[in-house]
Amino acid sequence: MAAQPPAPVPAFRRPPAFPERPPADPALLESGKALYGVHCTFCHGVDARGGSGGPNLIRTSVVLNDKNGELIAPIIREGRTGMPKFDLTDKQIAGIAAFIHSFKVGGYDVSRMTPPTIVTGDPAKGEVYFSKTCSGCHSVTGNLKGIASRITDPKQLQQTWLMPGSGGGRGGASPTKVPPVTVTVTTAPGKSITGLLNRIDDFFVVLTDSEGTPRTFTRDGDSPKVVINDPLKGHRDPLGSYTDNDIHNLTAYLVTVK
């Protein structure tokens, strides 16, 4: 009997943008684009990714959860610190919302207006931010010396610290070898087991000990005592505090460290 040919490998498909939205009415979209250009571009940029002091709009929770302007309307009409009020109708706001929603948000950059380079920040401000935030663990004359010569793609360089443990993205190389996450479980006074962390939740902790043996411990509140050592904790903890300006400025500085 003849051997069956191997099944075809499915073609790679990029994940859909989030959230998926139906196409907007062309007339509403065009009117919203015009209104956005008059009222919003200066602060939020022509592609809603941030401008002169205004934040990136397309990945804020308000915009992501908004459908037709119902969540955006109170902000437009009431204003915010540094943002004036605008007396606009429901239809006008719906148009602005439709225009903002036309910029896709996905795991890949599927924006309609992809910038030619991500290096758009101020390297001097990035150096100040680095000194304040990063210099406790990193030095451009020590463990980060010549990092921009080793990782020449600015986007990959940026991902080495925005995506801890990723190695700088697909095909990238981490600038330094990062030790794995370990865990120490203390079952009784003087009885501790340390190993590579495999899994942890409210009920179990699973590790691999120094002899390569998997060990599972049942958890009941704080018993047994569990201490996790994550070498990338200093990168993971501040992820929610970065502003767009921080990201752009720090990237602009790091590309100069050659």
CORRAGI-V755682 format. One record per residue. N is the residue number from 0. PHI is phi in radians with two decimals (none if undefined). Layout:
n=N phi=PHI
n=N phi=PHI
This chain:
n=0 phi=none
n=1 phi=-1.19
n=2 phi=-1.17
n=3 phi=-1.31
n=4 phi=-1.15
n=5 phi=-1.09
n=6 phi=-1.13
n=7 phi=-1.12
n=8 phi=-1.40
n=9 phi=-1.01
n=10 phi=-1.15
n=11 phi=-1.17
n=12 phi=-2.18
n=13 phi=-1.19
n=14 phi=-1.10
n=15 phi=-1.15
n=16 phi=-1.15
n=17 phi=-2.12
n=18 phi=-1.41
n=19 phi=-1.34
n=20 phi=-2.21
n=21 phi=-1.23
n=22 phi=-1.02
n=23 phi=-1.41
n=24 phi=-1.06
n=25 phi=-0.97
n=26 phi=-1.18
n=27 phi=-1.13
n=28 phi=-1.10
n=29 phi=-1.19
n=30 phi=-1.17
n=31 phi=-1.14
n=32 phi=-1.07
n=33 phi=-1.15
n=34 phi=-1.14
n=35 phi=-1.07
n=36 phi=-1.06
n=37 phi=-1.37
n=38 phi=-1.76
n=39 phi=-2.12
n=40 phi=-1.02
n=41 phi=-1.00
n=42 phi=-1.58
n=43 phi=-1.88
n=44 phi=1.46
n=45 phi=-1.19
n=46 phi=-1.96
n=47 phi=1.15
n=48 phi=-1.73
n=49 phi=1.92
n=50 phi=-2.42
n=51 phi=-1.42
n=52 phi=1.63
n=53 phi=-1.57
n=54 phi=-1.38
n=55 phi=-1.09
n=56 phi=-1.70
n=57 phi=-1.23
n=58 phi=-2.02
n=59 phi=-1.40
n=60 phi=-1.10
n=61 phi=-1.08
n=62 phi=-1.21
n=63 phi=-1.10
n=64 phi=-1.64
n=65 phi=-1.27
n=66 phi=-1.95
n=67 phi=-2.28
n=68 phi=1.79
n=69 phi=-1.17
n=70 phi=-1.57
n=71 phi=-1.35
n=72 phi=-0.95
n=73 phi=-1.04
n=74 phi=-1.21
n=75 phi=-1.13
n=76 phi=-1.42
n=77 phi=-1.74
n=78 phi=1.35
n=79 phi=-2.52
n=80 phi=-1.01
n=81 phi=1.48
n=82 phi=-2.20
n=83 phi=-1.31
n=84 phi=-1.40
n=85 phi=-2.24
n=86 phi=-1.57
n=87 phi=-2.11
n=88 phi=-1.37
n=89 phi=-1.03
n=90 phi=-1.17
n=91 phi=-1.12
n=92 phi=-1.16
n=93 phi=-1.07
n=94 phi=-1.17
n=95 phi=-1.08
n=96 phi=-1.08
n=97 phi=-1.07
n=98 phi=-1.18
n=99 phi=-1.10
n=100 phi=-1.20
n=101 phi=-1.28
n=102 phi=-1.57
n=103 phi=-1.35
n=104 phi=-2.14
n=105 phi=-2.61
n=106 phi=-1.15
n=107 phi=-1.92
n=108 phi=-1.34
n=109 phi=-1.92
n=110 phi=-1.09
n=111 phi=-1.23
n=112 phi=-2.23
n=113 phi=-1.13
n=114 phi=-1.19
n=115 phi=-1.14
n=116 phi=-2.65
n=117 phi=-1.52
n=118 phi=-1.46
n=119 phi=-2.14
n=120 phi=-1.53
n=121 phi=-1.78
n=122 phi=-1.08
n=123 phi=-1.14
n=124 phi=-1.20
n=125 phi=-1.13
n=126 phi=-1.15
n=127 phi=-1.12
n=128 phi=-1.13
n=129 phi=-1.05
n=130 phi=-1.08
n=131 phi=-1.38
n=132 phi=-1.87
n=133 phi=-1.94
n=134 phi=-1.23
n=135 phi=-1.15
n=136 phi=-2.05
n=137 phi=-2.19
n=138 phi=-2.46
n=139 phi=-1.32
n=140 phi=-1.86
n=141 phi=-2.09
n=142 phi=-1.25
n=143 phi=-1.93
n=144 phi=-1.04
n=145 phi=1.22
n=146 phi=-1.05
n=147 phi=-1.29
n=148 phi=-1.47
n=149 phi=-1.48
n=150 phi=-2.11
n=151 phi=-1.50
n=152 phi=-1.47
n=153 phi=-0.99
n=154 phi=-1.18
n=155 phi=-1.15
n=156 phi=-1.08
n=157 phi=-1.11
n=158 phi=-1.23
n=159 phi=-1.10
n=160 phi=-1.96
n=161 phi=-1.42
n=162 phi=-2.17
n=163 phi=-0.94
n=164 phi=1.50
n=165 phi=-1.40
n=166 phi=1.32
n=167 phi=1.59
n=168 phi=1.75
n=169 phi=-1.09
n=170 phi=1.33
n=171 phi=-1.47
n=172 phi=-2.16
n=173 phi=-1.17
n=174 phi=-1.12
n=175 phi=-2.44
n=176 phi=-1.32
n=177 phi=-1.67
n=178 phi=-1.11
n=179 phi=-1.27
n=180 phi=-1.31
n=181 phi=-2.06
n=182 phi=-2.48
n=183 phi=-2.04
n=184 phi=-1.94
n=185 phi=-1.85
n=186 phi=-1.54
n=187 phi=-2.85
n=188 phi=-0.91
n=189 phi=1.44
n=190 phi=-2.08
n=191 phi=-2.21
n=192 phi=-2.17
n=193 phi=-2.04
n=194 phi=-2.91
n=195 phi=-1.25
n=196 phi=-1.33
n=197 phi=-1.75
n=198 phi=-2.84
n=199 phi=-2.62
n=200 phi=-2.58
n=201 phi=-1.23
n=202 phi=-2.03
n=203 phi=-2.44
n=204 phi=-2.31
n=205 phi=-2.10
n=206 phi=-2.39
n=207 phi=-1.98
n=208 phi=-1.38
n=209 phi=-1.14
n=210 phi=-1.67
n=211 phi=1.45
n=212 phi=-1.67
n=213 phi=-1.16
n=214 phi=-2.27
n=215 phi=-2.07
n=216 phi=-2.19
n=217 phi=-1.44
n=218 phi=-1.84
n=219 phi=-2.37
n=220 phi=1.16
n=221 phi=-1.60
n=222 phi=-2.03
n=223 phi=-1.29
n=224 phi=-1.23
n=225 phi=-2.19
n=226 phi=-2.16
n=227 phi=-1.74
n=228 phi=-1.97
n=229 phi=-1.87
n=230 phi=-1.06
n=231 phi=-1.78
n=232 phi=-1.00
n=233 phi=-1.13
n=234 phi=-1.59
n=235 phi=-1.29
n=236 phi=-1.02
n=237 phi=-1.50
n=238 phi=-0.98
n=239 phi=-1.35
n=240 phi=-1.80
n=241 phi=-1.14
n=242 phi=-1.68
n=243 phi=-1.03
n=244 phi=-1.13
n=245 phi=-1.00
n=246 phi=-1.10
n=247 phi=-1.17
n=248 phi=-1.18
n=249 phi=-1.14
n=250 phi=-1.08
n=251 phi=-1.08
n=252 phi=-1.31
n=253 phi=-1.10
n=254 phi=-1.23
n=255 phi=-1.60
n=256 phi=-1.51
n=257 phi=-2.05
